[in-house]
């Protein structure tokens, strides 16, 4: 899915480094049951099939292994 810029506050809240975001490795921390739907919606958004990306998913913090809910939105 490529790099995604995350500001420091967001990285701290998610428990990841900018390097993980830069390398596109952030997807490995999306809960396995939510990952496929998230990636399909994100890919459709990037390809211009949809004007907006909106997903609610579970995120597994790499630092604490805690699962948290995220509401994600992006728009061109």
Protein Blocks (a to p, Z undefined) as FASTA:
>chain_A
ZZadddfklmmmnopafklmmnopmmmmgcfklmmmmmmmmmmmmnopafbdcddddddd
fklopacdddddddZZ
